[in-house]
Every structure is written in structure tokens, then in C-alpha cells.
Amino acid sequence: MTNNFILTSTAVSVGIIVLEMIKLYNTWKEIKLAKNLHENEIDFADIERKIEEFKSLCDKLNETINTMKYFV
């Protein structure tokens, strides 16, 4: 039973990491392609919001990983 739980947790964690890496890549791509970003405050604010959202998701992922350590 424990092995199944660890396997499932690992699979879910890998899935979350892959999704977060895709989001990070997309965010980086937007920043890289941005031209005259400083002139358009709305776009800049949108990118800042996405970065903060990503940081929040990373914090949640770290919290989940740390919580899972207690079950192993």
C-alpha cells in the first residue's frame, strides 16, 4: 500500500513539475518577445501578475513536496 502511495505521489509531482515548466517557458517566451514593454504598462503588469502566479504555484509545490516527505 505504501509503495502505491509513493508511486502515485511521485507521478503526480512529476506531472505538476512538467506543467509548471511549461508555464515558465511560456512566460519567458512572452518576456523575450516583448518589444517596448516599458511603453505598455498593461502588458508589463500582466507579465508581473503571471510571474507572481508562478511564484505562488512554486510555493505550493514546495509545500506539497515538504508535506510528502513526512509520509515517506
C-alpha distance (Angstrom), angle and dihedral (degrees) to the residues before:
residue distance angle dihedral
M1 . . .
T2 3.80 . .
N3 3.80 91.7 .
N4 3.80 90.9 54.1
F5 3.79 90.8 49.6
I6 3.81 92.1 49.8
L7 3.80 91.8 46.1
T8 3.80 92.2 49.2
S9 3.80 92.1 46.2
T10 3.78 91.3 49.7
A11 3.80 92.5 48.9
V12 3.80 92.1 49.3
S13 3.81 91.5 47.1
V14 3.79 91.9 50.8
G15 3.80 89.7 49.5
I16 3.79 91.6 51.0
I17 3.79 91.8 47.8
V18 3.80 91.5 51.1
L19 3.80 91.8 49.7
E20 3.80 91.5 48.7
M21 3.79 91.7 49.1
I22 3.81 89.2 52.6
K23 3.80 90.2 50.8
L24 3.80 90.5 48.1
Y25 3.81 90.9 49.9
N26 3.80 91.6 49.9
T27 3.79 91.8 48.5
W28 3.80 91.9 48.1
K29 3.81 89.9 48.3
E30 3.81 90.5 53.6
I31 3.79 91.7 49.9
K32 3.81 92.3 46.0
L33 3.81 93.4 50.1
A34 3.80 94.6 44.1
K35 3.79 113.9 115.0
N36 3.77 122.2 -163.8
L37 3.77 89.3 -3.9
H38 3.78 92.0 164.4
E39 3.80 89.2 62.1
N40 3.80 94.4 57.2
E41 3.79 108.8 56.6
I42 3.81 93.5 -178.7
D43 3.81 93.0 60.5
F44 3.79 91.1 44.3
A45 3.81 91.0 51.0
D46 3.80 90.3 48.5
I47 3.81 91.6 53.4
E48 3.81 91.0 46.8
R49 3.81 89.2 51.4
K50 3.79 90.9 50.9
I51 3.80 91.5 49.4
E52 3.80 90.8 50.8
E53 3.80 89.5 48.0
F54 3.80 89.1 51.7
K55 3.81 91.3 49.7
S56 3.79 89.3 51.6
L57 3.80 91.5 50.8
C58 3.82 90.4 48.8
D59 3.80 90.0 51.6
K60 3.80 90.1 51.0
L61 3.81 90.4 48.8
N62 3.80 91.6 50.4
E63 3.79 90.5 47.8
T64 3.80 90.7 50.8
I65 3.80 92.1 48.2
N66 3.80 91.4 48.5
T67 3.80 90.8 48.7
M68 3.80 90.7 49.6
K69 3.83 90.6 55.1
Y70 3.80 89.0 67.6
F71 3.80 91.3 56.6
V72 3.80 95.6 50.8
